[in-house]
């Protein structure tokens, strides 16, 4: 099993940058896909970005060109660099790790608030 702990959220003004981190522990070597998701009040959780073990990435259209997902396997840490933040990026951001057919694990979430 894998455990995930996010950090790096906060309150920033529009146009600022933040970097989220997700520290993974446990059986991390067998993770197939890691990703960042977010959820705003009254909305469903949505995918922000994902990265496979082979390094393939996916981004939601709303964050393309502004956010970058990266994975440091040596540190067992997933990152989300968020630039040019907008008020609509305000949400709780969750880290996710999947090993196909075995587990689908979520972190506790970190709040990102972008003021206009």
C-alpha positions in Angstrom: 0.0 0.0 0.0 1.0 3.6 -0.5 0.4 6.7 1.7 0.4 10.2 0.2 0.9 13.6 2.0 0.4 16.9 0.1 1.9 20.2 1.0 2.4 23.6 -0.5 -1.0 25.1 -0.7 -1.9 28.6 0.4 -3.4 31.9 -0.4 -2.0 33.9 -3.3 -3.1 36.7 -5.6 -4.0 36.1 -9.2 -0.9 35.8 -11.4 1.2 34.3 -8.7 2.8 30.9 -8.6 2.7 27.9 -6.2 4.3 24.5 -6.1 2.5 21.6 -4.6 4.3 18.6 -3.3 3.1 15.1 -2.7 5.3 12.8 -0.6 4.7 9.1 -1.2 5.6 6.3 1.2 5.2 2.6 1.2 5.4 0.4 -2.0 6.0 3.3 -4.3 8.1 1.5 -6.9 5.0 -0.2 -8.4 2.8 2.9 -8.9 1.5 3.0 -12.4 0.1 6.5 -12.5 0.2 9.6 -10.2 -1.8 12.7 -10.6 -3.3 15.8 -9.2 -7.0 16.4 -8.9 -9.0 19.3 -7.5 -12.4 20.0 -6.0 -14.2 23.3 -5.6 -17.2 23.8 -3.3 -20.3 22.4 -5.0 -18.4 20.8 -7.9 -17.2 17.3 -8.6 -13.5 16.4 -8.2 -11.7 16.9 -11.5 -8.4 15.8 -12.9 -5.8 18.5 -13.2 -2.7 16.5 -14.5 -1.4 13.0 -14.4 2.0 11.3 -15.1 2.7 7.7 -15.8 5.6 5.6 -14.7 7.0 6.0 -18.2 6.8 9.8 -18.0 3.8 10.4 -20.2 1.7 13.4 -19.0 -1.8 14.6 -19.3 -3.2 18.1 -18.5 -6.7 19.4 -18.3 -7.4 22.0 -21.0 -7.9 24.6 -18.3 -4.4 24.3 -17.0 -2.4 23.6 -20.1 0.5 26.0 -20.5 0.3 27.1 -16.9 0.8 24.0 -14.8 3.6 21.4 -14.9 3.5 18.0 -13.3 6.7 16.2 -12.4 7.8 13.2 -10.5 11.0 12.7 -8.6 11.4 9.0 -8.2 14.5 9.3 -6.1 12.6 11.3 -3.6 9.2 9.5 -4.1 7.7 12.9 -4.5 5.2 14.3 -7.0 5.1 18.0 -7.8 2.6 20.4 -9.4 4.1 23.7 -10.5 1.3 26.2 -10.9 2.0 29.5 -12.7 -0.3 32.4 -13.7 -2.8 31.3 -11.1 -6.4 32.4 -11.6 -9.3 32.7 -9.1 -11.0 29.8 -10.8 -8.0 27.6 -9.8 -9.2 27.9 -6.2 -9.9 24.4 -4.9 -8.7 21.7 -2.6 -6.0 19.8 -4.5 -5.6 16.1 -4.0 -2.7 13.8 -4.9 -3.5 10.4 -6.3 -1.6 7.2 -6.9 -2.8 4.2 -8.8 -1.5 0.7 -9.2 -3.8 -1.0 -11.7 -6.1 -3.5 -10.1 -4.4 -3.2 -6.7 -5.1 0.2 -5.2 -6.2 3.8 -5.9 -5.0 6.0 -3.1 -5.7 9.6 -2.2 -3.9 12.2 -0.1 -5.7 14.4 2.4 -5.7 17.4 0.2 -4.2 20.9 0.4 -6.2 24.1 -0.1 -5.2 26.6 -2.8 -7.0 30.0 -2.8 -6.4 32.6 -5.5 -7.7 36.1 -4.8 -8.5 38.5 -7.6 
